[in-house]
């Protein structure tokens, strides 16, 4: 094989590599375009459903607080103490933060129920 034949073989290999790279880039571009289109569809759907989800969540939270306000103080205090104890135990054990916050969330809801009940009671006393 002489130098010109080697250059010819080298240029064929280079052309093959360039063609393969161009094909790969084209496929990547098509995949990116499809991913963006899919993300737009999902974003539109989330935007459509989010207000309904938020209002359902707010309604459920308000109903939970109302039901908790009907419980006696000792039961609410026990529920709050249990939630705080579990949350503290998980935190000291090194549990993930999300798990710890989930264990502490009942204490927060009970605290809101107690505070809103006492505020409502004080408001009624001042009205009389």
Backbone as a printed PyTorch tensor [residue, N CA C, xyz], in Angstrom:
tensor([[[  0.8580,  -1.1670,   0.0000],
         [  0.0000,   0.0000,   0.0000],
         [  0.9040,   1.2300,   0.0000]],

        [[  0.6550,   2.1230,  -0.9550],
         [  1.4580,   3.3400,  -1.0260],
         [  0.7530,   4.4780,  -0.2820]],

        [[  1.3740,   5.6330,  -0.2590],
         [  0.8810,   6.7790,   0.5180],
         [ -0.4680,   7.2720,   0.0050]],

        [[ -0.6820,   7.2860,  -1.3120],
         [ -1.9600,   7.7730,  -1.8270],
         [ -3.1030,   6.8180,  -1.4950]],

        [[ -2.8290,   5.5120,  -1.5090],
         [ -3.8550,   4.5400,  -1.1260],
         [ -4.1900,   4.6870,   0.3600]],

        [[ -3.1870,   4.9220,   1.1870],
         [ -3.4110,   5.1060,   2.6290],
         [ -4.2480,   6.3560,   2.8800]],

        [[ -3.9720,   7.4310,   2.1100],
         [ -4.7750,   8.6520,   2.2700],
         [ -6.2210,   8.4170,   1.8440]],

        [[ -6.3900,   7.6690,   0.7850],
         [ -7.7350,   7.3700,   0.2900],
         [ -8.5140,   6.5350,   1.3160]],

        [[ -7.8730,   5.5180,   1.9000],
         [ -8.5170,   4.6910,   2.9260],
         [ -8.8060,   5.5500,   4.1590]],

        [[ -7.8590,   6.4140,   4.5250],
         [ -8.0540,   7.3070,   5.6830],
         [ -9.2060,   8.2630,   5.4630]],

        [[ -9.3480,   8.7790,   4.2370],
         [-10.4440,   9.7030,   3.9770],
         [-11.7800,   8.9780,   3.9820]],

        [[-11.8240,   7.7090,   3.5280],
         [-13.0570,   6.9220,   3.5950],
         [-13.4690,   6.6850,   5.0410]],

        [[-12.4910,   6.3680,   5.8990],
         [-12.7840,   6.1400,   7.3120],
         [-13.2590,   7.4440,   7.9490]],

        [[-12.6050,   8.5490,   7.6220],
         [-13.0060,   9.8400,   8.1720],
         [-14.4250,  10.1960,   7.7380]],

        [[-14.7350,   9.9520,   6.4790],
         [-16.0760,  10.2510,   5.9820],
         [-17.1110,   9.3800,   6.6830]],

        [[-16.7750,   8.1140,   6.9290],
         [-17.6920,   7.2160,   7.6360],
         [-17.9140,   7.6840,   9.0680]],

        [[-16.8470,   8.0950,   9.7260],
         [-16.9580,   8.5840,  11.1040],
         [-17.7680,   9.8730,  11.1470]],

        [[-17.5290,  10.7580,  10.1940],
         [-18.2740,  12.0270,  10.1500],
         [-19.7420,  11.7620,   9.8740]],

        [[-20.0390,  10.8430,   8.9570],
         [-21.4420,  10.5030,   8.6680],
         [-22.1290,   9.9110,   9.9060]],

        [[-21.4240,   9.0390,  10.6210],
         [-21.9990,   8.4270,  11.8250],
         [-22.2370,   9.4830,  12.8920]],

        [[-21.2870,  10.4220,  13.0320],
         [-21.4480,  11.4920,  14.0210],
         [-22.6160,  12.4030,  13.6610]],

        [[-22.7610,  12.7040,  12.3790],
         [-23.8760,  13.5450,  11.9340],
         [-25.2040,  12.8490,  12.1710]],

        [[-25.2600,  11.5500,  11.9020],
         [-26.4750,  10.7720,  12.1450],
         [-26.8180,  10.7480,  13.6320]],

        [[-25.8010,  10.5520,  14.4500],
         [-26.0080,  10.5380,  15.8990],
         [-26.4990,  11.8970,  16.4060]],

        [[-25.9030,  12.9740,  15.8860],
         [-26.3240,  14.3200,  16.2800],
         [-27.7640,  14.5870,  15.8570]],

        [[-28.1240,  14.1130,  14.6670],
         [-29.4910,  14.2860,  14.1780],
         [-30.4890,  13.5530,  15.0690]],

        [[-30.1480,  12.3270,  15.4420],
         [-31.0310,  11.5540,  16.3290],
         [-31.1350,  12.2090,  17.6960]],

        [[-30.0280,  12.7320,  18.2050],
         [-30.0610,  13.4010,  19.5070],
         [-30.9430,  14.6390,  19.4520]],

        [[-30.8620,  15.3770,  18.3520],
         [-31.6930,  16.5610,  18.1930],
         [-33.1720,  16.1890,  18.1340]],

        [[-33.4940,  15.1300,  17.4120],
         [-34.8820,  14.6690,  17.3400],
         [-35.3780,  14.2170,  18.7160]],

        [[-34.5220,  13.5150,  19.4480],
         [-34.8940,  13.0790,  20.7980],
         [-35.1120,  14.2500,  21.7370]],

        [[-34.2530,  15.2630,  21.6270],
         [-34.4170,  16.4520,  22.4720],
         [-35.7150,  17.1800,  22.1330]],

        [[-36.0240,  17.2780,  20.8490],
         [-37.2710,  17.9340,  20.4410],
         [-38.4790,  17.1640,  20.9670]],

        [[-38.4180,  15.8400,  20.9040],
         [-39.5230,  15.0260,  21.4290],
         [-39.6430,  15.1790,  22.9410]],

        [[-38.5170,  15.2590,  23.6360],
         [-38.5470,  15.4290,  25.0870],
         [-39.1470,  16.7790,  25.4590]],

        [[-38.7910,  17.8340,  24.7300],
         [-39.3440,  19.1620,  24.9930],
         [-40.8430,  19.1750,  24.7330]],

        [[-41.2650,  18.5320,  23.6550],
         [-42.6990,  18.4630,  23.3520],
         [-43.4450,  17.7110,  24.4450]],

        [[-42.8640,  16.6040,  24.9070],
         [-43.4940,  15.8520,  25.9970],
         [-43.5580,  16.6610,  27.2780]],

        [[-42.5120,  17.4120,  27.5630],
         [-42.5020,  18.2540,  28.7620],
         [-43.5680,  19.3370,  28.6760]],

        [[-43.7670,  19.8820,  27.4890],
         [-44.8150,  20.9020,  27.3180],
         [-46.1980,  20.3150,  27.5880]],

        [[-46.4330,  19.1170,  27.0730],
         [-47.7330,  18.4670,  27.2840],
         [-47.9650,  18.2330,  28.7770]],

        [[-46.9340,  17.7240,  29.4580],
         [-47.0590,  17.4600,  30.8920],
         [-47.2560,  18.7640,  31.6590]],

        [[-46.5190,  19.8080,  31.2950],
         [-46.6540,  21.0980,  31.9790],
         [-48.0580,  21.6720,  31.7880]],

        [[-48.5920,  21.5490,  30.5800],
         [-49.9540,  22.0270,  30.3310],
         [-50.9670,  21.2670,  31.1830]],

        [[-50.7900,  19.9490,  31.2610],
         [-51.7200,  19.1340,  32.0440],
         [-51.6220,  19.4530,  33.5330]],

        [[-50.4010,  19.6350,  34.0220],
         [-50.2140,  19.9930,  35.4330],
         [-50.8310,  21.3520,  35.7050]],

        [[-50.6170,  22.2920,  34.8000],
         [-51.2110,  23.6180,  34.9600],
         [-52.7320,  23.5740,  34.9730]],

        [[-53.3010,  22.6630,  34.2300],
         [-54.7590,  22.5280,  34.1990],
         [-55.2830,  21.8960,  35.4820]],

        [[-54.5770,  20.9040,  36.0040],
         [-55.0550,  20.1620,  37.1740],
         [-54.6600,  20.7790,  38.5110]],

        [[-53.6250,  21.5940,  38.5410],
         [-53.0950,  22.1050,  39.7980],
         [-54.1050,  22.8890,  40.6320]],

        [[-54.9010,  23.7830,  40.0630],
         [-55.8740,  24.5030,  40.8990],
         [-56.8670,  23.5640,  41.5970]],

        [[-57.3150,  22.5410,  40.8960],
         [-58.2400,  21.5830,  41.5090],
         [-57.5860,  20.7980,  42.6250]],

        [[-56.3400,  20.4020,  42.4100],
         [-55.6000,  19.6670,  43.4390],
         [-55.3820,  20.5450,  44.6640]],

        [[-55.0130,  21.7990,  44.4250],
         [-54.7640,  22.7230,  45.5430],
         [-56.0350,  22.9800,  46.3400]],

        [[-57.1480,  23.1740,  45.6580],
         [-58.3920,  23.4410,  46.3880],
         [-58.8570,  22.2000,  47.1480]],

        [[-58.6660,  21.0200,  46.5740],
         [-59.0300,  19.7900,  47.2830],
         [-58.1500,  19.6060,  48.5100]],

        [[-56.8750,  19.9070,  48.3830],
         [-55.9650,  19.8040,  49.5270],
         [-56.3180,  20.7910,  50.6240]],

        [[-56.6570,  22.0190,  50.2420],
         [-57.0430,  23.0290,  51.2280],
         [-58.3490,  22.6440,  51.9110]],

        [[-59.2800,  22.1130,  51.1520],
         [-60.5460,  21.6730,  51.7430],
         [-60.3500,  20.5230,  52.7090]],

        [[-59.4970,  19.5820,  52.3410],
         [-59.2050,  18.4600,  53.2290],
         [-58.5120,  18.9100,  54.5010]],

        [[-57.5930,  19.8600,  54.3800],
         [-56.8920,  20.3700,  55.5640],
         [-57.8570,  21.1080,  56.4870]],

        [[-58.7500,  21.8980,  55.9220],
         [-59.7270,  22.6240,  56.7380],
         [-60.6540,  21.6510,  57.4610]],

        [[-61.0580,  20.5930,  56.7720],
         [-61.9200,  19.5850,  57.4030],
         [-61.1720,  18.8620,  58.5190]],

        [[-59.8890,  18.5710,  58.3100],
         [-59.0880,  17.9120,  59.3510],
         [-58.9750,  18.7870,  60.5840]],

        [[-58.7180,  20.0530,  60.3850],
         [-58.6090,  20.9810,  61.5210],
         [-59.9410,  21.0640,  62.2510]],

        [[-61.0420,  21.1220,  61.5100],
         [-62.3660,  21.1960,  62.1420],
         [-62.6270,  19.9530,  62.9900]],

        [[-62.2730,  18.7830,  62.4560],
         [-62.4840,  17.5430,  63.2150],
         [-61.5870,  17.4970,  64.4540]],

        [[-60.3690,  17.9790,  64.3260],
         [-59.4660,  17.9960,  65.4840],
         [-59.9400,  18.9650,  66.5570]],

        [[-60.5750,  20.0550,  66.1540],
         [-61.0740,  21.0280,  67.1310],
         [-62.1540,  20.4180,  68.0160]],

        [[-62.8120,  19.3930,  67.5300],
         [-63.8650,  18.7520,  68.3080],
         [-63.3190,  17.7770,  69.3440]],

        [[-62.0460,  17.3820,  69.2530],
         [-61.4550,  16.4630,  70.2230],
         [-61.1440,  17.1880,  71.5220]],

        [[-61.0440,  16.4310,  72.6010],
         [-60.7280,  17.0190,  73.8930],
         [-59.2630,  17.4250,  73.9510]],

        [[-58.9550,  18.3540,  74.8590],
         [-57.5810,  18.8190,  75.0160],
         [-56.6000,  17.6960,  75.3570]],

        [[-56.9280,  16.7910,  76.3010],
         [-55.9610,  15.7270,  76.5970],
         [-55.6310,  14.8460,  75.3790]],

        [[-56.6300,  14.5650,  74.5590],
         [-56.3660,  13.7630,  73.3570],
         [-55.4810,  14.5250,  72.3730]],

        [[-55.7440,  15.7980,  72.1920],
         [-54.9250,  16.5960,  71.2960],
         [-53.4910,  16.6950,  71.8040]],

        [[-53.3440,  16.8710,  73.1050],
         [-52.0030,  16.9540,  73.6820],
         [-51.2590,  15.6270,  73.5340]],

        [[-51.9720,  14.5250,  73.6980],
         [-51.3420,  13.2200,  73.5460],
         [-50.9190,  12.9970,  72.0830]],

        [[-51.7660,  13.3680,  71.1440],
         [-51.4510,  13.2420,  69.7360],
         [-50.2400,  14.1010,  69.3700]],

        [[-50.2110,  15.3080,  69.8980],
         [-49.0870,  16.1930,  69.6220],
         [-47.7970,  15.6530,  70.2330]],

        [[-47.8720,  15.1750,  71.4670],
         [-46.6830,  14.6310,  72.1290],
         [-46.1700,  13.3950,  71.3900]],

        [[-47.0700,  12.5430,  70.9440],
         [-46.6630,  11.3520,  70.1970],
         [-45.9610,  11.7380,  68.9010]],

        [[-46.5420,  12.6860,  68.1750],
         [-45.9490,  13.1210,  66.9120],
         [-44.5800,  13.7510,  67.1360]],

        [[-44.4690,  14.5950,  68.1480],
         [-43.1690,  15.2080,  68.4490],
         [-42.1460,  14.1570,  68.8660]],

        [[-42.5700,  13.1770,  69.6490],
         [-41.6640,  12.1200,  70.0810],
         [-41.1590,  11.2750,  68.9220]],

        [[-42.0560,  10.9010,  68.0360],
         [-41.6550,  10.1170,  66.8670],
         [-40.7260,  10.9410,  65.9750]],

        [[-41.0710,  12.1970,  65.7620],
         [-40.2290,  13.0610,  64.9360],
         [-38.8440,  13.2470,  65.5340]],

        [[-38.7810,  13.4810,  66.8490],
         [-37.4760,  13.6430,  67.5100],
         [-36.6730,  12.3470,  67.4390]],

        [[-37.3290,  11.2240,  67.6400],
         [-36.6390,   9.9390,  67.5590],
         [-36.0880,   9.6760,  66.1690]],

        [[-36.8730,   9.9710,  65.1670],
         [-36.3990,   9.7910,  63.7940],
         [-35.2330,  10.7300,  63.4820]],

        [[-35.3250,  11.9660,  63.9740],
         [-34.2520,  12.9270,  63.7350],
         [-32.9590,  12.4630,  64.3970]],

        [[-33.0600,  11.9860,  65.6430],
         [-31.8590,  11.5220,  66.3460],
         [-31.3060,  10.2390,  65.7200]],

        [[-32.1730,   9.4350,  65.1240],
         [-31.7250,   8.2070,  64.4810],
         [-31.1150,   8.4660,  63.1110]],

        [[-31.2400,   9.6990,  62.6260],
         [-30.6530,  10.0330,  61.3370],
         [-31.5400,   9.6960,  60.1530]],

        [[-32.8320,   9.6500,  60.3720],
         [-33.7660,   9.3570,  59.2760],
         [-33.7380,  10.5110,  58.2640]],

        [[-34.1380,  10.2570,  57.0460],
         [-34.1960,  11.3400,  56.0530],
         [-35.1120,  12.4680,  56.5190]],

        [[-34.7790,  13.6710,  56.1060],
         [-35.5290,  14.8590,  56.5560],
         [-37.0020,  14.7890,  56.1780]],

        [[-37.2900,  14.2810,  55.0060],
         [-38.6830,  14.2070,  54.5620],
         [-39.4970,  13.2860,  55.4590]],

        [[-38.9080,  12.1730,  55.8820],
         [-39.5950,  11.2430,  56.7790],
         [-39.8180,  11.9050,  58.1360]],

        [[-38.8060,  12.6110,  58.6140],
         [-38.9160,  13.2990,  59.9060],
         [-40.0010,  14.3700,  59.8490]],

        [[-40.0300,  15.1420,  58.7730],
         [-41.0680,  16.1700,  58.6330],
         [-42.4580,  15.5530,  58.5370]],

        [[-42.5590,  14.4170,  57.8680],
         [-43.8560,  13.7410,  57.7780],
         [-44.3200,  13.2850,  59.1580]],

        [[-43.3850,  12.8520,  60.0090],
         [-43.7560,  12.4270,  61.3630],
         [-44.1370,  13.6200,  62.2230]],

        [[-43.5740,  14.7840,  61.9420],
         [-43.8750,  15.9860,  62.7300],
         [-45.1200,  16.7240,  62.2360]],

        [[-45.5950,  16.4160,  61.0500],
         [-46.7290,  17.1610,  60.4950],
         [-48.0090,  17.0430,  61.3250]],

        [[-48.3280,  15.8930,  61.9330],
         [-49.5290,  15.8860,  62.7830],
         [-49.4290,  16.8570,  63.9560]],

        [[-48.2360,  17.0360,  64.5010],
         [-48.0700,  17.9970,  65.5920],
         [-48.3860,  19.4070,  65.1150]],

        [[-47.9870,  19.7320,  63.9050],
         [-48.2780,  21.0500,  63.3520],
         [-49.7850,  21.2400,  63.1560]],

        [[-50.4380,  20.2280,  62.6210],
         [-51.8860,  20.3310,  62.3790],
         [-52.6390,  20.4340,  63.7040]],

        [[-52.2260,  19.6560,  64.6910],
         [-52.8690,  19.7180,  66.0130],
         [-52.6340,  21.0900,  66.6320]],

        [[-51.4320,  21.6270,  66.4830],
         [-51.1470,  22.9660,  67.0050],
         [-52.0280,  24.0230,  66.3680]],

        [[-52.2400,  23.9210,  65.0690],
         [-53.1380,  24.8570,  64.3760],
         [-54.5630,  24.6970,  64.8950]],

        [[-54.9910,  23.4580,  65.1050],
         [-56.3540,  23.2190,  65.6050],
         [-56.5320,  23.8020,  67.0050]],

        [[-55.5490,  23.6020,  67.8700],
         [-55.6360,  24.1440,  69.2350],
         [-55.6350,  25.6640,  69.2020]],

        [[-54.7330,  26.2490,  68.4190],
         [-54.6380,  27.7050,  68.3560],
         [-55.9030,  28.3240,  67.7770]],

        [[-56.4530,  27.7280,  66.7340],
         [-57.6600,  28.3030,  66.1320],
         [-58.8700,  28.1060,  67.0300]],

        [[-58.9030,  27.0080,  67.7780],
         [-60.0190,  26.7850,  68.7010],
         [-59.9670,  27.7920,  69.8350]],

        [[-58.7960,  28.0230,  70.3830],
         [-58.6720,  28.9840,  71.4790],
         [-58.9430,  30.3990,  70.9930]],

        [[-58.5120,  30.7200,  69.7930],
         [-58.7780,  32.0400,  69.2450],
         [-60.2760,  32.2210,  69.0230]],

        [[-60.9470,  31.1680,  68.5150],
         [-62.3900,  31.2430,  68.3150],
         [-63.1350,  31.3650,  69.6240]],

        [[-62.6630,  30.6850,  70.6870],
         [-63.2820,  30.7720,  72.0020],
         [-63.1210,  32.1620,  72.5840]],

        [[-61.9250,  32.7470,  72.4380],
         [-61.6860,  34.0800,  72.9600],
         [-62.5390,  35.0990,  72.2020]],

        [[-62.6710,  34.9280,  70.9240],
         [-63.4840,  35.8400,  70.1250],
         [-64.9380,  35.7830,  70.5410]],

        [[-65.4640,  34.5950,  70.8590],
         [-66.8490,  34.4720,  71.2940],
         [-67.0400,  35.0950,  72.6740]],

        [[-66.0390,  34.9730,  73.5510],
         [-66.1540,  35.5440,  74.8880],
         [-66.1970,  37.0630,  74.8340]],

        [[-65.4710,  37.6540,  73.9150],
         [-65.4580,  39.0970,  73.7930],
         [-66.7400,  39.6160,  73.1550]],

        [[-67.4040,  38.8070,  72.3850],
         [-68.6290,  39.2410,  71.7260],
         [-69.8050,  39.2760,  72.6840]],

        [[-69.7620,  38.4600,  73.7150],
         [-70.9110,  38.3850,  74.6380],
         [-70.9930,  39.5260,  75.5570]]])
